[in-house]
Amino acid sequence: MLYRTEGVVLRTIPFGDADLIVSFLTPDLGLLKTFAKSPLKTKSRFGSSLEPLTHSRIAFWGKENTTLPRLTQSDIIHSFQSIRDTLNCFLKVSEIIELTLQFIPEREANTKVYALFLHTLHNIENNPPSPPFTKGGRGGLDLGIIHYKIHFLKLAGYAPKLDTCGRCGRDGQCFYLSQGSILCEACAKGVNFPVRITQGAMKVYSDLLTWDITKIQRIRPSNMLLSELSDLMDMHIKHILMKPLKSETFIRSLSRHL
């Protein structure tokens, strides 16, 4: 049976000498893995449409329960070439690609995640982040990437609770990874490993959680607040997955050597 949809290429894996296994994020099928025959043998538009981040209209052939249907057509809607060509953009986008691959089930529709991912790519393309590495420490933390992580985790049901205590609703100043929430002093008794968070970072989180991607450029938090919130989100993701994102670890390792 022939199926048609659209999707964004998240990852390609070589299969043999010239074939590829291509993972798409689609609106109606969630994460979709397909088999592409011989795209590496020619420099056709079919091969170029399978570059990471390319948004295309696709067709694939296979039985309803086939785990790896054959990709028969891929027509480019938008290539996002400028993101791939700019190292700091692609490195940051690699984090949200990996995050999406870790959480999104195969063949499970999620139009909101698809729209969020696509809108985030357009936002980054139109407002490219500053370089992620600066002499002496981290820099160039991109608001769009943090916004994606927050909203993606909300849609996936894993967003951290940073407004009030997750048990009683009172105010608190420390986040507890094991609880996924801020806890007040009374409720935190017996819970280990608090992460202190400032009111400023809580406010930035609240704004990003509320505002959509088209409005976030109005927010002008300091690099210190962005760094604090970014570190907290990365710790939260690492706790959920029980491992850090490989892309995030790679970026941090580069920053230490520059």
Number of C-alpha atoms within 10 A of each C-alpha: 8 13 14 12 14 20 26 29 24 24 20 19 11 12 14 8 9 13 17 22 20 23 22 28 31 26 19 16 18 20 25 24 22 22 21 26 16 15 17 17 11 11 9 10 12 18 17 17 24 28 19 23 26 23 25 22 18 20 18 19 18 15 11 10 8 10 14 17 22 19 21 17 15 24 17 18 14 14 19 17 14 14 22 18 10 14 13 19 22 18 19 24 24 22 19 22 20 16 20 21 16 11 13 18 14 16 16 14 18 19 15 13 22 21 13 17 20 16 17 21 21 16 18 22 17 11 12 17 19 13 17 20 19 13 10 10 12 19 17 16 19 22 19 24 21 21 23 24 21 21 22 23 18 14 14 14 9 15 19 22 19 23 19 17 22 21 14 11 12 15 15 22 19 20 25 20 21 13 15 18 21 29 28 20 13 12 15 18 9 6 12 10 10 15 14 14 18 13 14 16 21 19 15 19 23 15 14 21 17 13 14 15 20 12 10 16 11 8 12 10 14 12 14 14 19 22 19 17 20 22 12 19 19 17 17 23 22 14 14 14 13 10 10 15 18 13 18 16 13 12 18 15 11 12 17 13 10 11
